[in-house]
Amino acid sequence: MAQNGGGGRKKREKPNILITGTPGTGKTTTATALAEAIQLRHINIGDLVKEKNLHDGWDDQFDCYLINEDLVCDELEDLMEEGGNIVDYHGGDFFPERWFDRVVVLQTENSVLYDRLTKRGYAGQKLTNNIECEIFQVLLEEAKGSYPEEIVVAMRSDCIEDINMNVATLTDWVRSWSCQS
């Protein structure tokens, strides 16, 4: 947390939420709707990496940028200390634990996820790796290993009704949140 002028700890007035999950689980849709519902800042890490050049080049095999985690964390530090952020990214184990008050792992049934990813043009190893990641719940286990288990929640994200219910549940959580020092 940021230090105030008197040397004490400054409490965030609004929580920070990480929304993670395999590509295609609805992270950006959920984060956008939640940000609109509760007036928090939505930070899409993929977009941030592109806009601010926070990468070490392009991975031809997986058709994506090689994210520079240190540059991303440096870029976000002040915003995260302020609070009021919804961070949207398919991983989360490199972010400092102290940044988040809630970690949401979106999960999607495999056939639904397969359809979503193929519509996005995923194929070959990229498609296989992402489906296997979901089958083996890699991102849920990663979140549980990186953050206090009591702040990690798994949420179903198979259809628009699930997304609406998740946004409503998270909206209620944010409204009842108060910083625990």
C-alpha positions as CSV (number, residue, x, y, z in Angstrom):
1,M,0.0,0.0,0.0
2,A,1.1,3.6,-0.5
3,Q,2.6,5.4,2.4
4,N,1.0,8.6,3.6
5,G,3.0,11.6,4.7
6,G,2.9,10.5,8.3
7,G,4.5,7.2,7.6
8,G,1.3,5.2,8.2
9,R,-0.3,2.9,5.7
10,K,-2.8,4.5,3.3
11,K,-5.9,2.4,2.9
12,R,-7.5,1.9,-0.6
13,E,-11.0,3.3,-0.7
14,K,-11.9,0.9,-3.5
15,P,-10.9,-2.7,-4.1
16,N,-8.8,-4.2,-6.8
17,I,-10.1,-7.3,-8.6
18,L,-8.2,-9.7,-10.9
19,I,-10.3,-11.4,-13.4
20,T,-8.4,-14.4,-14.9
21,G,-9.2,-17.5,-16.8
22,T,-8.3,-19.3,-20.0
23,P,-8.7,-17.2,-23.2
24,G,-12.4,-17.4,-24.3
25,T,-13.9,-17.6,-20.8
26,G,-15.4,-14.1,-20.9
27,K,-12.8,-12.1,-18.9
28,T,-13.1,-8.9,-21.0
29,T,-16.9,-9.1,-21.3
30,T,-17.2,-9.6,-17.5
31,A,-14.6,-7.0,-16.6
32,T,-16.2,-4.4,-19.0
33,A,-19.7,-5.0,-17.6
34,L,-18.5,-4.9,-14.0
35,A,-16.5,-1.7,-14.5
36,E,-19.6,0.0,-16.0
37,A,-21.8,-1.3,-13.2
38,I,-19.6,-0.1,-10.3
39,Q,-17.5,2.6,-11.9
40,L,-14.1,1.0,-11.5
41,R,-11.2,1.2,-13.9
42,H,-10.9,-1.8,-16.3
43,I,-7.3,-2.6,-17.2
44,N,-7.0,-5.1,-20.1
45,I,-3.4,-6.3,-19.8
46,G,-3.2,-7.5,-23.4
47,D,-4.2,-4.0,-24.6
48,L,-1.8,-2.3,-22.1
49,V,1.1,-4.5,-23.3
50,K,0.4,-3.5,-27.0
51,E,-0.3,0.2,-26.3
52,K,2.8,0.8,-24.0
53,N,5.2,-1.7,-25.7
54,L,5.5,-3.7,-22.5
55,H,6.7,-6.8,-24.3
56,D,9.9,-8.6,-25.5
57,G,8.7,-9.3,-29.0
58,W,6.3,-11.6,-30.7
59,D,5.9,-15.4,-30.3
60,D,5.2,-16.8,-33.7
61,Q,4.2,-20.2,-32.4
62,F,1.4,-18.9,-30.1
63,D,0.7,-15.7,-32.2
64,C,1.0,-13.3,-29.2
65,Y,3.3,-10.9,-27.5
66,L,6.0,-12.1,-25.1
67,I,4.9,-10.0,-22.1
68,N,7.6,-8.4,-20.0
69,E,6.1,-8.9,-16.5
70,D,8.5,-6.5,-14.8
71,L,7.5,-3.7,-17.2
72,V,3.8,-4.4,-16.7
73,C,4.1,-4.4,-12.9
74,D,6.1,-1.1,-13.0
75,E,3.4,0.4,-15.2
76,L,0.6,-0.6,-12.9
77,E,2.1,0.0,-9.5
78,D,0.7,3.5,-8.8
79,L,-2.8,2.6,-10.1
80,M,-3.0,-0.5,-8.1
81,E,-2.0,1.3,-4.9
82,E,-4.8,3.8,-5.5
83,G,-7.4,1.0,-5.8
84,G,-10.5,0.8,-7.9
85,N,-9.1,-1.4,-10.6
86,I,-10.4,-4.5,-12.5
87,V,-7.4,-6.2,-14.1
88,D,-8.2,-8.6,-16.9
89,Y,-5.6,-11.1,-17.9
90,H,-5.3,-14.8,-18.6
91,G,-2.6,-15.3,-16.0
92,G,-2.0,-13.7,-12.7
93,D,0.9,-15.4,-10.9
94,F,3.3,-12.6,-11.6
95,F,1.3,-9.8,-10.0
96,P,2.2,-8.8,-6.4
97,E,-0.2,-10.6,-4.0
98,R,-0.9,-7.3,-2.1
99,W,-2.5,-5.8,-5.2
100,F,-5.8,-7.7,-5.1
101,D,-8.7,-8.0,-2.8
102,R,-10.6,-10.5,-5.0
103,V,-9.3,-12.9,-7.6
104,V,-11.9,-14.3,-9.9
105,V,-11.2,-17.3,-12.1
106,L,-13.7,-17.7,-14.9
107,Q,-14.3,-21.2,-16.0
108,T,-16.1,-22.5,-19.2
109,E,-17.3,-25.9,-20.2
110,N,-14.8,-27.4,-22.7
111,S,-17.1,-27.7,-25.7
112,V,-18.3,-24.1,-25.3
113,L,-14.7,-22.9,-24.9
114,Y,-13.6,-24.9,-28.0
115,D,-16.3,-23.2,-30.1
116,R,-15.4,-19.7,-28.8
117,L,-11.7,-20.2,-29.5
118,T,-12.1,-21.7,-32.9
119,K,-14.3,-18.7,-33.8
120,R,-11.4,-16.5,-32.8
121,G,-9.1,-18.4,-35.2
122,Y,-7.3,-20.5,-32.6
123,A,-5.9,-23.7,-34.1
124,G,-3.2,-26.2,-33.6
125,Q,-1.0,-26.1,-30.5
126,K,-2.5,-22.8,-29.3
127,L,-6.0,-24.3,-29.3
128,T,-4.9,-27.5,-27.7
129,N,-2.9,-25.8,-25.0
130,N,-5.8,-23.5,-24.0
131,I,-8.3,-26.4,-23.9
132,E,-5.9,-28.5,-21.8
133,C,-5.4,-25.5,-19.5
134,E,-9.1,-25.4,-18.9
135,I,-9.5,-29.2,-18.5
136,F,-6.8,-29.3,-15.9
137,Q,-7.9,-26.1,-14.1
138,V,-4.4,-24.7,-14.4
139,L,-5.4,-21.1,-13.9
140,L,-7.5,-21.9,-10.8
141,E,-4.6,-23.8,-9.3
142,E,-2.2,-21.0,-10.2
143,A,-4.5,-18.4,-8.5
144,K,-4.8,-20.6,-5.4
145,G,-1.0,-20.9,-5.3
146,S,-0.4,-17.2,-5.8
147,Y,-3.0,-15.5,-3.6
148,P,-4.7,-16.2,-0.2
149,E,-7.3,-18.9,-0.9
150,E,-10.0,-16.9,0.8
151,I,-9.9,-14.2,-1.9
152,V,-9.9,-16.6,-4.9
153,V,-13.3,-17.6,-6.3
154,A,-14.2,-19.7,-9.4
155,M,-17.2,-18.6,-11.4
156,R,-18.9,-20.4,-14.3
157,S,-18.9,-18.5,-17.5
158,D,-20.7,-20.6,-20.2
159,C,-23.4,-18.1,-21.3
160,I,-24.6,-14.5,-21.0
161,E,-26.8,-15.5,-18.1
162,D,-23.7,-16.7,-16.2
163,I,-21.9,-13.5,-17.0
164,N,-24.8,-11.4,-15.8
165,M,-25.0,-13.4,-12.6
166,N,-21.2,-13.0,-12.1
167,V,-21.4,-9.3,-12.6
168,A,-24.3,-9.0,-10.1
169,T,-22.5,-11.2,-7.5
170,L,-19.2,-9.1,-7.9
171,T,-21.2,-5.8,-7.8
172,D,-22.7,-6.9,-4.4
173,W,-19.2,-7.9,-3.2
174,V,-17.7,-4.5,-4.2
175,R,-20.5,-2.6,-2.5
176,S,-20.0,-4.5,0.7
177,W,-16.2,-4.3,0.6
178,S,-14.2,-2.4,3.1
179,C,-10.4,-2.4,3.4
180,Q,-9.2,-4.8,6.1
181,S,-6.0,-3.4,7.4
